[in-house]
Amino acid sequence: MDAFFVSTGIVALAEIGDKTQLLAFCLAAQFRRPLPIVAGIFVATIANHAFAAAVGAWITSLLGPDVLRWVLGLGFIAMAAWIMVPDEIDECETQYSRYGVFAATLIAFFIAEMGDKTQIATVALSARFHDMAGVVAGTTLGMMLANVPAVYLGKRAATAVPLKLVHGIAAFIFAGLGLATLLGAAKAVGL
């Protein structure tokens, strides 16, 4: 259950102000049809995060537990720093609109999420918790918690919450996970 709750909280906070949330604003403004946009975000997120969680599980199988702890600990601390860098989106119009609202959202969101903070976080969370289903469910819920209001409320939802504060909280959580993981790694080698 920890995997689910931690994944939900981290991704919901990390997604606020992220480029995929900015994409959700753009899609909502372009299409003005929230239900197929939300459905496209949901399907794209499940597919993307299932892949990311599988990569995290695969990495776990490659690395020994001591090396994995150090990699994850340092990775979470790097995520804490990365989360403080604001995202931008290049253009608001999607080139996939000829496929319809749902397909355009699915394709654009899946591509935008590749290599994104929340996808990398999903890889790390899956490796950390060894619970792919819990991590994918949690990260997907976190994405939906951040993006559904973006689709329905638009930029008013983003301006209602101070981004620096939210990013600071997310960075603090990532740093805490990193330190806890590194402390476990240090104990494992007798430091």
C-alpha positions in Angstrom: 0.0 0.0 0.0 3.0 2.3 0.6 3.9 2.1 -3.1 0.4 3.3 -4.1 0.1 6.2 -1.7 3.7 7.4 -2.1 3.4 7.1 -5.9 0.1 9.0 -5.9 1.4 11.9 -3.8 4.7 12.3 -5.5 3.3 12.2 -9.0 0.4 14.5 -8.2 2.7 17.1 -6.8 5.4 16.6 -9.5 2.8 17.0 -12.3 1.6 20.4 -11.2 3.2 22.9 -13.6 4.8 20.0 -15.6 4.8 20.0 -19.4 2.2 17.3 -19.6 -0.1 19.4 -17.4 0.6 22.4 -19.7 -0.4 20.1 -22.6 -3.6 19.2 -20.8 -4.4 23.0 -20.7 -3.7 23.3 -24.4 -5.7 20.3 -25.4 -8.7 21.6 -23.4 -8.4 25.0 -25.0 -8.0 23.5 -28.5 -10.8 20.8 -28.4 -13.1 22.0 -25.7 -14.3 18.4 -25.1 -13.2 17.3 -21.7 -14.4 13.7 -21.5 -12.3 12.3 -24.5 -9.3 14.4 -23.4 -9.5 12.9 -19.9 -9.9 9.4 -21.3 -6.9 9.9 -23.6 -4.8 11.2 -20.7 -5.9 8.1 -18.6 -5.0 5.5 -21.3 -1.8 7.3 -22.3 -0.7 7.4 -18.6 -1.4 3.8 -18.0 0.5 2.7 -21.0 3.4 5.0 -20.4 3.7 4.3 -16.7 3.3 0.5 -17.1 6.2 0.6 -19.5 8.2 2.8 -17.0 7.4 0.5 -14.1 8.5 -2.5 -16.2 11.8 -0.7 -16.8 12.1 -0.1 -13.1 11.5 -3.8 -12.3 14.0 -4.8 -15.0 16.6 -2.4 -13.5 16.0 -4.0 -10.1 16.8 -7.4 -11.6 20.1 -6.2 -13.1 21.6 -4.5 -10.1 22.4 -5.9 -6.8 20.6 -4.5 -3.8 23.5 -2.4 -2.5 24.2 -0.8 -5.9 20.4 -0.3 -6.5 20.1 1.6 -3.2 22.9 4.0 -4.1 21.5 4.5 -7.7 18.0 5.1 -6.4 19.1 7.3 -3.5 21.1 9.5 -5.8 18.3 9.4 -8.4 15.7 10.6 -6.0 17.9 13.4 -4.9 18.5 14.3 -8.6 14.7 14.3 -9.1 14.4 16.7 -6.1 16.6 19.2 -8.0 15.0 18.5 -11.4 11.5 19.1 -10.0 12.5 22.7 -9.2 13.1 23.5 -12.9 10.0 24.9 -14.5 8.7 23.3 -17.7 7.5 25.0 -20.8 5.6 23.6 -23.8 6.7 24.5 -27.3 3.3 24.8 -29.0 -0.2 24.5 -28.0 -1.7 23.1 -31.2 -1.3 19.3 -31.6 -0.5 17.9 -35.0 -2.6 14.8 -34.2 -6.0 16.6 -34.2 -6.9 14.9 -37.5 -7.3 11.6 -35.6 -10.0 13.0 -33.3 -9.9 14.3 -29.7 -9.3 11.0 -27.9 -6.6 9.7 -30.3 -4.9 13.1 -30.5 -4.8 13.4 -26.7 -3.6 9.8 -26.3 -0.7 10.2 -28.9 0.3 13.7 -27.7 0.2 12.8 -24.0 2.1 9.5 -24.5 4.8 11.2 -26.5 5.1 14.2 -24.1 5.4 11.9 -21.1 8.4 10.0 -22.6 11.4 11.0 -20.6 9.3 13.3 -18.4 9.9 13.8 -14.7 6.9 11.7 -13.8 7.9 8.9 -16.1 11.4 8.8 -14.6 9.9 9.0 -11.1 7.7 5.9 -12.1 10.8 4.0 -13.0 12.5 4.9 -9.7 9.4 4.2 -7.6 8.9 0.8 -9.3 12.5 -0.1 -8.5 12.2 1.2 -5.0 9.0 -0.5 -4.0 9.0 -3.7 -6.1 5.2 -3.3 -6.6 4.5 -2.6 -10.3 0.8 -2.6 -9.9 0.8 -0.3 -6.9 3.2 2.1 -8.5 1.3 2.2 -11.8 -2.0 2.6 -10.1 -0.6 5.3 -7.8 1.2 7.3 -10.5 -1.8 7.1 -12.8 -4.1 8.4 -10.0 -1.5 11.2 -9.3 -1.5 12.2 -13.0 -5.3 12.2 -13.1 -5.5 14.3 -9.8 -3.3 16.9 -11.4 -4.6 16.8 -15.0 -8.4 16.4 -14.7 -8.8 19.8 -13.0 -6.5 21.2 -15.7 -8.8 20.0 -18.4 -12.0 21.1 -16.7 -10.9 24.3 -15.0 -8.1 25.4 -17.3 -5.4 27.8 -16.2 -7.5 29.0 -13.3 -6.6 25.7 -11.6 -2.9 26.2 -12.0 -2.9 29.8 -10.8 -4.9 28.9 -7.7 -1.9 27.0 -6.3 1.6 28.5 -5.8 3.8 26.4 -8.1 7.0 27.1 -6.1 5.4 25.8 -2.9 4.1 22.7 -4.6 7.4 22.0 -6.3 9.2 22.6 -3.1 7.0 20.0 -1.3 7.6 17.5 -4.1 11.3 18.2 -4.0 11.4 17.7 -0.3 9.6 14.3 -0.6 12.0 13.2 -3.3 15.0 14.3 -1.3 13.6 12.5 1.8 13.2 9.3 -0.2 16.7 9.7 -1.5 18.2 10.3 1.9 16.3 7.4 3.4 17.4 5.1 0.6 21.0 6.3 0.9 20.9 5.8 4.7 19.7 2.2 4.0 22.6 1.8 1.5 25.1 3.1 4.0 23.8 0.7 6.7 24.1 -2.2 4.3 27.8 -1.5 3.7 28.5 -0.8 7.4 28.9 3.0 7.3 
